[in-house]
Amino acid sequence: MKNRSMGALPAARSVQDLTAELARKIAWFIGSAERQMTRIPGLVLVRRTAPTTPCSGTYTPSLIVVAQGSKRVDLGQTTFVYDPSRFLLTSIELPIVSQIVDASEAKPLLALALGLEMPMVRELLNREEAPVREGPPNSAAMVTGEVTVELLDACCRLVDLLASPQDIPFLSCQIQREIIYRLLRGPSGARLRAIATSGDQSHRTARAISWLRDHYAKPVRVQELAQVAGMGVSTLHHHFRVLTHMSPLQYQKQLRLQAARGRMLLDGFDASTVAFEVGYESVSQFNREYSRFFGQPPIRDIKALREGKVIEMGAA
């Protein structure tokens, strides 16, 4: 009996091959723009041609994959570096300080940011065929993880949909589910599961964080936050620091300062007005804390932003 030939199988692609492919696709679709919201819900493409100085911002639940270049993010006193070998996963809204480390005209930073919908995460977690790897119990809501062939392949196919907009409504959700599935199966999946799972200490802490984000201008009492979370005060303090690398009051302060900066930059308000609007009782205290956090007084900082001397990257 003769052996039947099955033909040549496709050559297995490596992480390096897929990273280069993803970089080409991002470069093609973004062109010369620095940041592009796409037709795919939650997907943002980013291109930068030079390193930047440290810049404050807020990261929402998202996956960021860098196909070329590198970036660092400071969360409290902890630094995360991500590049073509490591992705960045954020599972709750976090105030951060970010900086592009490696980028040039000849070899720009090329990245994609994909917002993560917790209902979609919970949907996958409810399926028995989607097991999640165990991870360290006390890890931050921001982690880096090693990119894989499977994750990069899914990212490439998601970006490919931009060339066929008619397919986006049907296929983009399927590919996003696959990406979340890949994350849940990896070492960082435990953190994503903890945030999404009702009853978990991280999920309860996330409720307190969400409340604080919505009421940052109000005086905060830790006892009130603990009631929102359904936890004891000391337990909340512990898990809050684990997730955010800062205390509730430090988290609130950063939310206030970033909100004030946005109001001055986008709406033209002066420092005295926004100081009281975001919850400060003293303009001098606001100016002092603003200068310490952003590196210069409000008037000089806003002027620099308007002149393009400080570059904001948003989610990626």
Number of C-alpha atoms within 10 A of each C-alpha: 3 4 5 6 6 6 6 6 6 6 6 7 11 14 17 15 12 20 24 14 16 26 21 15 18 22 20 10 16 18 11 11 12 14 19 15 13 14 14 19 14 14 21 23 23 23 24 23 18 16 18 19 14 20 20 23 21 17 23 19 20 22 24 24 27 25 28 23 24 22 21 18 22 18 20 17 7 10 12 15 18 21 24 20 18 20 21 25 26 22 26 25 18 24 21 18 20 27 20 23 19 19 20 13 9 8 13 21 27 29 26 24 21 23 20 23 16 18 10 15 20 16 12 19 18 11 9 8 8 14 14 20 15 15 13 10 11 13 18 21 26 25 20 19 16 15 20 19 16 15 20 23 18 17 21 19 15 20 21 16 18 17 10 9 12 10 11 19 13 9 14 21 15 12 18 23 18 17 22 21 20 19 25 23 16 18 17 25 22 20 27 27 24 19 24 24 17 12 12 13 19 28 19 24 27 24 19 24 25 16 14 20 16 11 16 21 19 13 11 14 10 17 14 12 22 20 13 17 23 16 18 13 15 12 12 25 18 15 21 24 19 18 24 25 22 17 18 20 15 13 21 22 22 21 23 24 24 19 19 24 24 15 18 18 18 10 9 12 15 15 21 14 13 22 25 15 16 21 19 19 11 12 15 13 12 25 19 14 17 24 16 11 17 17 13 16 17 21 13 11 19 20 13 14 14 12 10 10 13 17 19 17 19 16 20 27
